[in-house]
Amino acid sequence: MSTFTVVVLVAFLLFTVIGVVMSRSVKDTADYFVAGRNAGVLLIVGTLVASYLSTVAMMGEAGFAYDGFAWVTLLIGAISQTGYMVGVLLFGRYLSEADTLTIPEYFGRRFNSRRLRGLAGISVLIGIGLYLVAVTRGISLVVTELTGISGVWAVAITWAAFTLFTVLSGSKGVIVTDTIMFLIFTIGGTAAFLSVIYSQGGFREVFSTLAANPEWRDGFLWHGAVGPDAVLASPLDSLVYIVTFGVVWMFVIAVSPWQASRYLMAKSPAVALRAGAVALVVVLAFYTILLFTAYSINITNPAITPSENVFIWAAENIMPLGLGLVLVVGLMAAGLSSASTFLSLVGFSAIHDVVPWVRKGASPADSPEGGVQQARIAMLIVGLAALVITVVASPKVLDIGYMAAAFFAASWGCVAFASTQSARITERGAFYGMLCGGVAVLILRSLDLFVGVSLPVMLDPVIVGLIVSLGAIIVGSMTSQPTEPEIRYLTALKKKVERSTGKRELVVSQRYLMVSAVLTFLLILGIGVLYVPAMMRTA
Amino acid sequence: MRLMRASPGSLTASCHPVLISNTKAGIGGACCFIKFRTLKGVHMFTYIFPLVYLGTVPIAVLIWGYWTLTKEGNSGEE
């Protein structure tokens, strides 16, 4: 058994032990569903970033950067990561005062609507359920790559690693393990990336080498290694791609259940706001070092295939053993933390939103203590279903799973923002806005996936879905009137957010934003000092 | 000072051959310099564009957040 195998298995065991320990402090449904609504800035940042970054970032996007599109991926992030700020200001901080256990419950209460809550709950159950299947399969492939354990065993080990602690401890365990995983892959990962850069001569040397070599110079420009045979044909294609995908992912970060639901656990709206600002800077900084390191590995080995294994190769061949192990554990942690969040969301929605909607009764979770046991059973059932689907799923099922991000951005985006910012949106507008936006994305993505008919990049299905959703909200709200309970709920929610943010709280939150802006500026300055002279010297 | 204000034509007509040759070289040099700077400027733009883009968008949104909080604080006081 190799060192990598032992370390991966020990890490899995460790996460499970932490979950079991945390499960002892679960007393009621508020603890199980929303970690007692008592989480501070670090825990919220930890769970936000850990739920967002998965193997997609550490492998897929790293591979894209290695192929010559480091800047393109980073520039997409410049827009998309503002979703943390936009999302928390327009939606997230209201959730933290909504006093609900799930986001579908919030929608149901805000619009006094069972059908809207049911629709949102079913979206979470199916959309994130399939996403969970795709992510589990993704992590199990990494387990196979690292340990040699393959097939059903790799899936089963992966599944057990995140299911046991999620079922036992719910959000209380998930938020702690997420934060530990976040610290491992940000601090440990950054140290590992720096070791790669320094093993190749340091930042200045790496930037100069990439700029001076005609083979790598194009890939080091903002538009990446464009060309007729490349993924992106011209600089204009790159620009359109950057802006479109930036906007799409901004909505994903702002309103998707696996990001916005984290604010339900925040101690106060001020904590949610500060966490959003910190997450923005942390993810931007982490992506910067991750993507440039991935591209720099071309200097040592320009022929890694598939390119998404770039960091696994680096961990095994460039990094010192200790840091290589940290990176591998961080890579696994990034995947597991997303999977545990997905499983918890699906389990919560199944028991708290979908079952009551189907039975036309109250949620079992409304009973504070008895609800925990039922929620655990529901989550285990959902988890077992996910395991079976993961084992038997065809690649097409996994592709459908990856639609989840697009689906929630279009379906929930406009409704979520309007629900806190407009008193004129009605239940009918919200219901059809959510339904039409989601259906539009599913149709367009399915046409692309199964029939091969795709729209230009500028008309990404999410952009079309958002427009359709907005149109449905406007038409639905124009043909009906907001009811008294809807207006009362919104007014009370706004007052709660206002009241909980005192003068001192406000000043501290503003300092967080100011420091985040200064750190972002220093980050850009740091890149500029290395990048511009290197490119100018070799122009 | 007088030479600087004179037109290039009067300059060549009224100056010593060495001075003419130096002036031509100077003009040529200036042209080269301007061309070099322009080329450098284009390159500079290509290299600085991603940095400006990368910085402007997040910082603008953070400033918007700061401004929103200030506005809410003011309306709360009223």
Contacts between the chains, C-beta under 8 A, distances in Angstrom:
chain1	res1	chain2	res2	distance
A	71	B	50	5.4
A	74	B	50	7.7
A	74	B	54	6.6
A	75	B	50	6.1
A	75	B	53	5.9
A	75	B	54	6.3
A	78	B	53	6.0
A	78	B	54	4.7
A	78	B	57	4.7
A	78	B	58	6.1
A	79	B	57	5.5
A	81	B	58	6.5
A	82	B	57	6.0
A	82	B	58	5.6
A	82	B	61	4.1
A	85	B	58	7.9
A	85	B	61	4.8
A	85	B	62	6.2
A	85	B	64	7.6
A	85	B	65	5.1
A	86	B	61	6.5
A	89	B	65	5.7
A	89	B	68	6.0
A	221	B	46	6.6
A	222	B	46	7.1
A	222	B	49	5.8
A	222	B	50	3.8
A	222	B	53	7.7
A	273	B	65	7.6
A	273	B	69	7.8
A	277	B	62	6.6
A	277	B	65	7.0
A	280	B	58	6.1
A	280	B	61	7.8
A	280	B	62	7.3
A	281	B	58	7.8
A	284	B	58	6.3
A	498	B	72	7.3
A	498	B	76	6.1
A	501	B	72	7.5
A	501	B	76	7.8
A	503	B	73	6.9
A	503	B	76	8.0
A	506	B	69	5.7
A	506	B	72	7.5
A	506	B	73	4.8
A	509	B	69	6.0
A	510	B	66	5.5
A	510	B	69	5.4
A	510	B	70	7.2
A	513	B	62	5.1
A	513	B	63	7.9
A	513	B	65	5.1
A	513	B	66	4.6
A	513	B	69	7.3
A	514	B	62	7.9
A	514	B	66	6.5
A	516	B	62	5.4
A	517	B	58	7.9
A	517	B	59	5.0
A	517	B	62	4.3
A	517	B	63	6.4
A	517	B	66	7.7
A	520	B	55	6.4
A	520	B	58	5.1
A	520	B	59	5.5
A	520	B	62	7.1
A	521	B	55	6.2
A	521	B	59	6.3
A	524	B	51	5.4
A	524	B	54	5.6
A	524	B	55	3.9
A	527	B	51	6.3
A	527	B	54	7.6
A	528	B	48	7.4
A	528	B	51	4.7
A	531	B	47	6.6
A	531	B	51	7.2
A	532	B	44	7.4
A	532	B	47	4.9
A	532	B	48	6.4
A	532	B	51	7.4
A	535	B	43	7.2
A	535	B	46	7.9
A	535	B	47	4.6
A	536	B	40	7.3
A	536	B	43	6.6
A	536	B	44	7.2
A	536	B	47	6.9
A	539	B	40	7.5
A	539	B	43	4.8
